[in-house]
Amino acid sequence: MDVLYFAWVRERIGLPRERVETNAATVAELVAELSSREERYEAAFADLSALRVAIDQELADFDAPIGDAREVAFFPPMTGG
């Protein structure tokens, strides 16, 4: 699946996107897998309350199942006006 990173998440990880092979069943498991890779991922995912996630462009929770998703995106909360 493709994993996309936006805003400061992208800056901390140093990539806008990457292709990931995973056995994770949920977003939280994917985050744990990514965080264990190296410090830059650990730093990006240190405070999940400061992050939002979308699975195939639909907002989701971190306990949401990944299933056969093609894309998971991580980004900070957005405000608008």
Buried (B, 14 or more C-beta within 10 A) or exposed (E): BEBBBBEEBBEBBEBEBEEBEEEBEBBBBBBEBBBEEEEBBEEBBEEEEEBBBBBBEEEBEBEBEBEEBEEBBBBEEEEEE
